Amino acid sequence: MLIGVRVEVTNRLTKIKTLDKTYKKKFHQEHIFDFNVNGRITVEKIGDMIIARGRKEDKFTTGMSNFAAMEVVMLNQEEISRIAKIVNVLGNDRLIKEKIRTFIDGKSVLNNLTEFDGLTLIFNNINNIAPGFLDNGWYYAPEIKI
């Protein structure tokens, strides 16, 4: 099971078109999924959960890219759903949208949920590949893959 966030950054961020491949090659980890250049964030409702998703936009240029930054967790489907619902409550029945710097600085509501602890390493690793990522990116939570 995977849990994490949907990240959105400007296309102008350096190396954005090869970020997923570069990350996997440099850090030997599978943390970045579903990469969409010229994409936008969408909302999916699964039962009573609100989940972030991304898609590629073909009709117009958004100037933005998005991808899932996720951590493998050893939880069953019921536990993942419970965490997603908790995040939905923390977001007042909406996706949580915050600057990545907010999470890195420990000021996010997600910092209190241990299931999101791996995001700090993922975000810092991405910033090593694409300097400026921490200050210019946004994330939408939660995103899950069951």
N, C-alpha and C positions, 0 to 999 in steps of 0.2 A: 504494500500500500504506500502511496505517496501523498504527502501533505506539504503545502507551501503557499506561494503567492504568485500572482501574475504580475510581471514587471513590464513597465512601459518606459521607453527612452526615445529620444530623438534620433532620427536616422543619421544625423550629423556626428553622432558620437563615434569616435574612431574605431575602426575594425568591426563595426556592428554587423556587417553582412557575414562575417566568418566567426562571430563570437562563440557560437555553440560548438563548432568544430575545434577552434583554438582552445576553448576551456577544457574540453574532453581530452585533447591531446596533451595539454600542459599539466593538468591536475589529475588525470586518469580517473575522473569521476563523472558519473552520469547525473548531473544536477540540473541541467538546462534542457527543456523539452519544448516542442511545439512552437518553433521560432517563426514569427510572421513579420517580414519586412513590409512596410506600408500597411500596417494593420491597425486594428482598434480593439479595445476591450469590450467584451460583451458580458451579459449576466445570464446565467442559466439557473433555473429553479428545478431542483431535484427533490421531489416530495416537499418537505418544509424547510429545505436548505437552499440558501442563495450562494451560488458558486461563481467565481470569476472564470472567464474563458477569454480566449483571444481568437481573432480571425484575420485573414488577409482581406484587404479591401481592394476590389478590382475596379470599382466604378469611379473612384476619385483618389487623389493623393492625400494621404494623411500626414506624411512627414515623420511618422512615428513607427517604431518597431515594438513588438511585445513578445514575451516568452514566459514560460513557466519556470520558476526557480523552486525546486522541490527536493525534499529529503525523504529517503526511504525510512519508514517507521514500522516497527513490529507490532502493529495493532490490527484488530479485525475490523470488518466493515462497520459494525455497530459503534465501536469506539471512535473511528474516524468521523462518522456521522455526528456523534456527540460533540466532538471538537469543533466541527464546522458549525454546528448550531450555537455553540458557545461564542465563536467568533461573530456569528450573525447577531447575537444579543449584544455583544460589545460594540458592534457597528450600528446599533439601533435599527435592526432589520434591513440594513443596507450593507454593501461591500465596504470594508474599511479601505480607505484610500489615504496613503501617507507618503511623504518623501522618504526615500531610502535612508537618508541621513537621520531621520527621526528614530528609526529602528536601531541603527548603528550607535546612536548616542544614548540608547536605553530609555527613550521617552515614549515608546509605543506601547499600546495596550497589549500587543502581541509578545512583548518582552517577558510577560508574566506566565506565558504558556510554554512549557519546556519542549513541546513538540516543534516549536519554531526556532529553537536554539541554533540549529545548523545553518540558519540563514545568514548569520554574521560571517561565517567562514565563506559561504558562497558569495555574498556581496563583496567581501574584501578581495576574494580571488578574481571576480569580474573586474573590480577596480584596478587590479594589477594589469589586466589585459587592456582595459579601456579606461584610462585615467579620466576622472571627472564623473564617472558613473555614480559614485556615492552622493554627489551633490546635485546631480541633474536627473536622476531616475525617480520614478514613483512606483509604488506597488499597490496591488489590490488584493485583499484577502477575504476569504480563503480560496485556495484552489486545491482540489483533491483529485486523485485518480484512484479509483477502486478497482 
